[in-house]
C-alpha cells in the first residue's frame, strides 16, 4: 500500500493572475518557501505528484523533480489531494491525512482536500484530472461525503503579501530546526546584528562592512551564496534567496526575495519570485513580482491612497475591493519598466509587457504582451518579446526552452481579447 500525495490547483487560479499565467498557484513563493514545498514537508514518505492545467505541464516538468499530471496507481494505494491554495499549518496532518474512506474536506464551499482509495479512482477519474475546472469540483462534491473544516487558504495574490510576514516567521521556525547557521563566515566585523538568535546566514555568503541586520521585530533568513554590499539595511521578518545580491538596499519587514535577484533601493512587504532585477534606486511596496522582471532606475510604485481608502484592483475584467489600505503592484513574469516609471496604487501588469517613457502610468490594468507607457499602449509582438526574454535569460546563464516558447504563444492567444485598444 503506497501513500500518494497530489497537490492540485483549483478553478481559482485566475485570481492569482498575472503570476499564475505560466505557473500553478502552488508554485508561488510565500515566506521562505513555495506553497507546495511547505505542504509536502508535512507528509514525509508520501509519493508526490503535481496536478496543473494541461498547457502548463510540459514547462512544469522541466522545473521540478516531482511527477506532473501522473496517475500511475494501484488499487491498494491511498490517495490524498491537497489544494495548492492552502497554507501549511503545522497541525494540518492531524486534520487531514491519508484514509481508507473517500471524502472531501471543504471550507466555506471551497474544496481543500480529498481522500480517495486507489480502487475507487476510476469513479472520479474525469473530475480529478481536471480539478482546475469549476464543473469538475462541483461534480466531485456531489459524489463524496463532505466534511467542513477550518483552515487558512489564500483567495487572491494580495493575500500572499498580507500574510508574508507571518509565513516568514513560520518558515524560519521550521528551517532553524534543521539548518546549521554559518553565522560568522564571510561577515565583516562592522556588520551590526540586532537580535542575532533570529538571524540565519547560509554558507558561502559575503556581508560587507556597515550592513545592518535588524531582527528585533522578526527573523531574517539569508540563504546560501548571498552578497550584501555596504550600507544595506534589512529589517525582519525578511528572506533573501540564494545567489541574490543586495546593493545598498533598504529591505523592510515582510519582504521575500527569491533566488538570483539583484535588488537595490527601498522594498517593503513585497515578494520577488526570482531572477528579478531592481538594481537601482526607487521604491516598491506591498507588491508581488514574477520572474525575469526588470525594474528600471527610479521605478517607483504607490501602495497607499492619499485618502487612506480601501484599494480596488482590476482582475479578470472586474474591479475587486481588496479590503486593504495597502496594495501595490502585481507584476507578471518578463515585465520590463523603463527609467522613471511610476506605478499607480493597486496596479496590475500582465505577462511579458514592456513599459517605458517615464512618468505616471494612469492605467491600473495593463494587459499581457503590451508595449507602451504614459502615451498609451499597443500590442507587443510575440516574436520581439521572446527575443528579449532569450537575451535576458542568457545573461544569467539560463536557456529559454522550446517548451517555454510554446507556452508564451499559448498565453499570447489566451490574452488577445484583453488587448483591445
C-alpha positions as CSV (number, residue, x, y, z in Angstrom):
1,X,0.0,0.0,0.0
2,X,1.5,3.3,-1.1
3,X,0.6,6.8,0.1
4,X,0.3,9.1,-2.9
5,X,0.1,12.9,-2.3
6,X,-1.3,15.1,-5.1
7,X,-1.0,18.9,-4.9
8,X,-3.6,20.5,-7.2
9,X,-4.7,23.9,-8.4
10,X,-8.4,24.6,-8.4
11,X,-10.6,26.8,-10.6
12,X,-9.5,30.0,-8.7
13,X,-6.1,30.0,-10.4
14,X,-7.1,33.2,-12.3
15,X,-7.4,35.1,-9.0
16,X,-3.7,35.0,-8.9
17,X,-3.0,36.4,-12.3
18,X,-0.7,37.7,-13.6
19,X,1.7,35.4,-11.8
20,X,-0.3,32.2,-12.5
21,X,-0.5,32.7,-16.2
22,X,2.6,30.5,-16.6
23,X,2.7,28.6,-13.2
24,X,0.3,26.8,-10.9
25,X,-0.8,28.6,-7.8
26,X,1.3,26.3,-5.5
27,X,4.5,27.4,-7.3
28,X,4.1,30.9,-5.8
29,X,6.7,32.0,-3.2
30,X,5.2,32.5,0.3
31,X,7.6,33.4,3.1
32,X,10.8,31.5,2.6
33,X,9.4,28.6,0.5
34,X,7.0,27.9,-2.2
35,X,3.4,27.0,-1.1
36,X,3.7,23.4,-2.4
37,X,7.0,22.7,-0.7
38,X,5.6,23.6,2.7
39,X,2.6,21.3,2.2
40,X,4.8,18.4,1.0
41,X,7.1,18.7,4.1
42,X,4.1,17.9,6.3
43,X,3.7,14.4,4.7
44,X,7.1,12.8,4.8
45,X,7.3,9.5,3.0
46,X,4.5,10.2,0.6
47,X,5.0,9.8,-3.2
48,X,4.3,13.3,-4.6
49,X,2.6,14.3,-7.8
50,X,1.7,17.8,-9.0
51,X,-1.6,18.5,-10.9
52,X,-2.0,21.5,-13.2
53,X,-3.6,22.9,-16.3
54,X,-2.6,20.8,-19.3
55,X,-0.8,23.6,-21.1
56,X,1.5,24.2,-18.1
57,X,2.5,20.6,-17.7
58,X,5.5,20.4,-20.1
59,X,7.2,23.5,-18.7
60,X,6.5,22.4,-15.1
61,X,8.1,19.0,-15.8
62,X,11.3,20.9,-16.7
63,X,11.4,22.8,-13.4
64,X,10.5,20.1,-10.9
65,X,11.7,16.6,-9.9
66,X,8.1,15.6,-9.0
67,X,5.7,13.8,-11.3
68,X,3.3,16.1,-13.1
69,X,-0.3,15.0,-14.1
70,X,0.7,11.4,-13.4
71,X,-1.8,8.8,-12.3
72,X,0.1,5.6,-12.2
73,X,-2.0,4.0,-9.4
74,X,-2.6,0.6,-7.8
75,X,-5.9,-0.5,-6.2
76,X,-4.4,-0.6,-2.7
77,X,-3.0,2.9,-2.9
78,X,-4.3,5.6,-0.6
79,X,-4.6,9.0,-2.3
80,X,-4.6,12.4,-0.7
81,X,-5.3,15.5,-2.8
82,X,-4.4,18.9,-1.3
83,X,-5.5,22.3,-2.7
84,X,-2.4,24.3,-3.5
85,X,-4.1,27.4,-2.1
86,X,-3.8,26.0,1.5
87,X,-1.2,27.4,3.9
88,X,0.8,24.7,5.6
89,X,-0.3,24.8,9.3
90,X,1.8,22.5,11.5
91,X,-1.2,20.6,12.7
92,X,-2.6,20.1,9.2
93,X,-1.8,16.3,9.1
94,X,-3.9,15.9,12.3
95,X,-6.9,17.3,10.5
96,X,-6.3,15.9,7.0
97,X,-4.3,12.7,6.3
98,X,-4.4,9.5,4.3
99,X,-7.6,7.5,4.8
100,X,-9.4,4.4,3.6
101,X,-12.6,6.5,3.3
102,X,-13.5,8.6,0.3
103,X,-14.3,12.1,1.5
104,X,-13.9,15.7,0.7
105,X,-12.8,18.5,3.1
106,X,-14.4,21.8,2.4
107,X,-14.3,25.3,3.9
108,X,-17.0,27.9,3.0
109,X,-17.8,25.8,-0.1
110,X,-14.2,25.5,-1.2
111,X,-12.6,22.1,-1.8
112,X,-9.4,22.0,0.3
113,X,-8.6,18.3,0.3
114,X,-9.8,14.9,-1.0
115,X,-9.3,11.4,0.2
116,X,-9.7,8.5,-2.3
117,X,-8.8,4.9,-2.4
118,X,-6.9,3.7,-5.4
119,X,-9.6,1.1,-6.2
120,X,-12.2,3.9,-6.4
121,X,-10.1,6.3,-8.6
122,X,-11.9,5.3,-11.8
123,X,-15.2,6.6,-10.4
124,X,-13.8,10.1,-10.2
125,X,-11.1,10.0,-12.8
126,X,-12.6,12.6,-15.2
127,X,-13.1,15.1,-12.3
128,X,-9.8,14.5,-10.6
129,X,-7.8,15.0,-13.8
130,X,-9.4,18.5,-14.3
131,X,-9.7,19.9,-10.8
132,X,-8.8,23.3,-12.2
133,X,-12.3,23.4,-13.7
134,X,-15.3,24.6,-11.6
135,X,-17.5,21.9,-13.1
136,X,-15.2,19.1,-12.0
137,X,-15.1,20.3,-8.4
138,X,-18.9,20.7,-8.3
139,X,-19.3,17.2,-9.7
140,X,-17.0,15.5,-7.3
141,X,-18.6,17.3,-4.3
142,X,-21.9,15.7,-5.3
143,X,-20.4,12.2,-5.2
144,X,-18.4,12.0,-2.0
145,X,-19.1,12.6,1.7
146,X,-18.1,16.2,2.7
147,X,-16.5,17.3,6.0
148,X,-16.5,21.0,6.9
149,X,-13.1,22.1,8.3
150,X,-11.5,25.4,9.4
151,X,-8.2,26.1,7.6
152,X,-6.5,29.1,6.2
153,X,-6.2,29.4,2.5
154,X,-5.3,32.2,0.1
155,X,-8.0,33.7,-2.2
156,X,-6.1,36.4,-4.1
157,X,-2.5,37.3,-4.9
158,X,-2.6,40.2,-2.3
159,X,-3.3,37.6,0.4
160,X,0.3,36.3,-0.1
161,X,1.5,39.9,0.5
162,X,-0.7,40.4,3.5
163,X,0.4,37.2,5.2
164,X,4.1,37.2,4.1
165,X,5.5,38.3,7.4
166,X,3.6,35.6,9.3
167,X,4.8,33.0,6.7
168,X,8.4,34.1,7.1
169,X,8.2,33.7,10.9
170,X,6.5,30.2,10.5
171,X,9.1,29.0,7.9
172,X,12.0,30.3,9.9
173,X,10.9,28.3,12.9
174,X,10.7,25.1,10.8
175,X,14.0,25.6,9.0
176,X,16.0,26.7,12.0
177,X,15.4,23.3,13.5
178,X,17.3,21.5,10.6
179,X,19.7,24.2,9.3
180,X,23.1,24.9,10.7
181,X,23.8,28.6,11.0
182,X,27.0,29.6,9.2
183,X,26.9,32.8,11.2
184,X,30.4,34.2,11.3
185,X,31.9,33.1,7.9
186,X,32.0,35.9,5.3
187,X,30.5,38.5,7.7
188,X,32.6,41.7,8.3
189,X,33.2,42.6,12.0
190,X,31.5,46.0,11.5
191,X,28.2,44.4,10.5
192,X,25.6,45.2,13.1
193,X,23.2,42.4,14.0
194,X,20.2,43.1,16.3
195,X,18.8,40.0,18.0
196,X,21.2,37.5,16.4
197,X,19.3,34.5,17.6
198,X,16.7,35.3,15.0
199,X,19.2,35.7,12.1
200,X,20.2,32.8,9.9
201,X,23.1,33.2,7.4
202,X,23.8,30.4,4.9
203,X,27.1,29.2,3.7
204,X,29.4,30.8,1.1
205,X,27.9,34.3,1.6
206,X,29.5,37.7,1.9
207,X,28.2,40.5,4.0
208,X,30.3,43.7,3.7
209,X,31.1,46.4,6.3
210,X,28.4,48.6,7.7
211,X,25.4,46.4,6.9
212,X,22.6,46.3,9.4
213,X,20.5,43.2,10.1
214,X,17.7,44.2,12.4
215,X,15.7,41.1,13.6
216,X,14.1,42.8,16.6
217,X,10.6,42.7,15.0
218,X,11.1,39.3,13.3
219,X,13.6,36.8,11.9
220,X,15.9,37.3,8.9
221,X,16.8,34.3,6.8
222,X,19.7,34.8,4.4
223,X,20.2,31.8,2.1
224,X,23.4,30.5,0.5
225,X,25.8,32.3,-1.8
226,X,24.5,35.8,-0.9
227,X,26.3,39.1,-1.5
228,X,25.2,42.0,0.6
229,X,27.0,45.2,-0.1
230,X,27.8,48.0,2.4
231,X,25.0,50.3,3.7
232,X,22.3,47.7,3.1
233,X,19.7,47.6,5.9
234,X,17.5,44.5,6.3
235,X,14.5,44.5,8.8
236,X,12.8,41.3,9.8
237,X,10.8,39.4,9.1
238,X,12.6,39.0,5.7
239,X,14.0,36.4,3.4
240,X,16.9,36.8,1.0
241,X,17.1,33.9,-1.5
242,X,20.2,32.1,-2.7
243,X,22.6,33.7,-5.1
244,X,21.0,37.1,-4.7
245,X,22.8,40.4,-4.4
246,X,21.7,43.4,-2.4
247,X,23.3,46.8,-3.3
248,X,22.9,49.4,-0.6
249,X,19.3,48.4,-0.3
250,X,16.7,49.1,2.3
251,X,14.8,45.9,2.8
252,X,11.9,46.5,5.1
253,X,9.7,43.9,7.0
254,X,7.6,41.4,5.2
255,X,9.9,41.1,2.2
256,X,10.8,37.8,0.4
257,X,13.5,37.9,-2.3
258,X,13.7,34.8,-4.4
259,X,16.9,33.3,-5.9
260,X,19.2,35.1,-8.3
261,X,17.8,38.5,-7.7
262,X,19.7,41.8,-7.7
263,X,18.0,44.4,-5.5
264,X,18.7,48.0,-4.6
265,X,16.6,50.9,-3.5
266,X,13.8,50.5,-1.0
267,X,11.5,47.5,-0.8
268,X,8.7,47.0,1.7
269,X,6.4,43.9,2.3
270,X,6.9,42.6,-1.2
271,X,7.7,39.3,-2.9
272,X,10.2,38.8,-5.7
273,X,9.8,35.4,-7.3
274,X,13.3,35.0,-8.6
275,X,15.7,36.2,-11.3
276,X,14.5,39.7,-10.9
277,X,16.5,42.9,-11.3
278,X,15.7,46.1,-9.3
279,X,19.3,47.2,-9.3
280,X,18.8,50.9,-8.8
281,X,17.0,53.4,-6.5
282,X,13.2,53.5,-6.4
283,X,10.5,52.2,-4.0
284,X,8.5,49.1,-4.3
285,X,5.9,48.3,-1.6
286,X,3.2,45.7,-0.9
287,X,3.8,44.1,-4.3
288,X,4.2,40.7,-5.9
289,X,6.7,40.3,-8.7
290,X,7.0,37.3,-11.1
291,X,10.3,36.0,-12.5
292,X,12.6,37.7,-15.0
293,X,11.3,41.2,-14.2
294,X,13.5,44.3,-14.8
295,X,12.5,47.5,-13.0
296,X,14.4,50.4,-14.5
297,X,16.2,53.0,-12.4
298,X,13.8,55.1,-10.2
299,X,10.8,52.9,-11.0
300,X,8.5,53.6,-8.0
301,X,5.1,52.4,-7.1
302,X,2.3,53.7,-4.8
303,X,0.9,51.2,-2.3
304,X,-1.3,53.7,-0.3
305,X,-4.0,56.1,-1.5
306,X,-3.8,59.7,-0.4
307,X,-7.2,59.4,1.4
308,X,-6.1,56.1,3.1
309,X,-9.1,54.4,1.5
310,X,-9.6,50.7,0.6
311,X,-7.8,49.7,-2.6
312,X,-9.6,48.2,-5.6
313,X,-7.8,46.0,-8.2
314,X,-8.9,45.2,-11.7
315,X,-8.8,41.5,-12.2
316,X,-10.4,39.2,-14.8
317,X,-12.5,42.1,-16.1
318,X,-13.9,43.1,-12.7
319,X,-13.0,45.7,-10.1
320,X,-12.4,43.9,-6.8
321,X,-12.3,45.6,-3.4
322,X,-9.3,44.2,-1.6
323,X,-10.5,45.5,1.8
324,X,-6.9,46.6,2.4
325,X,-5.5,50.1,2.6
326,X,-2.1,49.0,1.3
327,X,-1.8,47.2,-2.1
328,X,1.0,47.9,-4.5
329,X,1.7,46.3,-7.9
330,X,1.0,42.8,-9.3
331,X,3.7,42.3,-11.9
332,X,3.8,39.3,-14.2
333,X,6.8,37.4,-15.5
334,X,9.1,39.0,-18.1
335,X,7.8,42.5,-17.4
336,X,10.2,45.4,-18.1
337,X,9.9,49.0,-16.9
338,X,12.0,51.9,-18.2
339,X,13.7,54.6,-16.1
340,X,11.4,56.9,-14.1
341,X,8.3,54.7,-14.4
342,X,5.6,55.5,-11.8
343,X,3.1,52.8,-11.0
344,X,-0.4,53.5,-9.6
345,X,-1.9,52.1,-6.4
346,X,-3.2,48.5,-6.9
347,X,-1.7,48.2,-10.3
348,X,-1.8,45.0,-12.5
349,X,0.8,44.5,-15.2
350,X,0.3,41.3,-17.3
351,X,2.8,38.8,-18.5
352,X,5.6,40.0,-20.8
353,X,4.6,43.7,-21.0
354,X,7.1,46.4,-21.6
355,X,6.5,49.9,-20.1
356,X,8.8,52.8,-21.0
357,X,8.9,56.6,-21.3
358,X,8.8,57.5,-17.7
359,X,6.0,59.3,-15.7
360,X,2.9,58.1,-14.1
361,X,1.1,55.2,-15.9
362,X,-2.6,56.2,-15.5
363,X,-3.9,52.7,-16.2
364,X,-4.4,50.4,-13.3
365,X,-4.7,47.4,-15.6
366,X,-2.0,46.8,-18.2
367,X,-2.8,43.6,-20.2
368,X,-0.2,40.9,-21.0
369,X,2.0,41.5,-24.0
370,X,1.7,45.3,-24.1
371,X,4.1,47.8,-25.3
372,X,4.0,51.5,-24.3
373,X,3.6,53.9,-21.4
374,X,2.0,57.2,-20.5
375,X,1.2,57.9,-24.2
376,X,-0.8,54.7,-24.4
377,X,-0.2,51.0,-25.3
378,X,-0.1,48.8,-28.3
379,X,0.3,45.0,-28.7
380,X,3.9,43.8,-28.0
381,X,4.8,41.5,-30.9
382,X,5.3,38.0,-29.6
383,X,8.5,37.4,-31.6
384,X,10.1,40.6,-30.1
385,X,9.0,39.7,-26.6
386,X,10.6,36.2,-27.0
387,X,13.8,37.7,-28.4
388,X,14.1,39.9,-25.4
389,X,13.4,37.1,-23.0
390,X,16.1,35.0,-24.6
391,X,18.7,37.8,-24.3
392,X,17.9,38.5,-20.7
393,X,17.9,34.8,-19.6
394,X,21.1,34.1,-21.5
395,X,22.8,36.9,-19.5
396,X,22.1,34.8,-16.3
397,X,23.2,31.5,-17.9
398,X,19.7,30.2,-18.5
399,X,18.3,29.0,-21.8
400,X,14.7,29.8,-22.9
401,X,13.4,26.4,-24.0
402,X,11.2,25.5,-26.9
403,X,8.5,24.4,-24.4
404,X,8.6,27.8,-22.8
405,X,8.3,29.5,-26.2
406,X,5.3,27.3,-26.9
407,X,3.7,28.3,-23.6
408,X,4.3,32.0,-24.4
409,X,2.5,31.5,-27.7
410,X,-0.5,29.9,-25.9
411,X,-0.6,32.8,-23.4
412,X,-0.4,35.3,-26.2
413,X,-3.6,33.8,-27.7
414,X,-5.3,33.4,-24.4
415,X,-4.9,37.1,-23.5
416,X,-5.6,38.5,-27.0
417,X,-9.0,39.8,-26.0
418,X,-7.5,41.9,-23.2
419,X,-5.6,43.9,-25.8
420,X,-8.5,45.7,-27.5
421,X,-7.1,49.2,-27.5
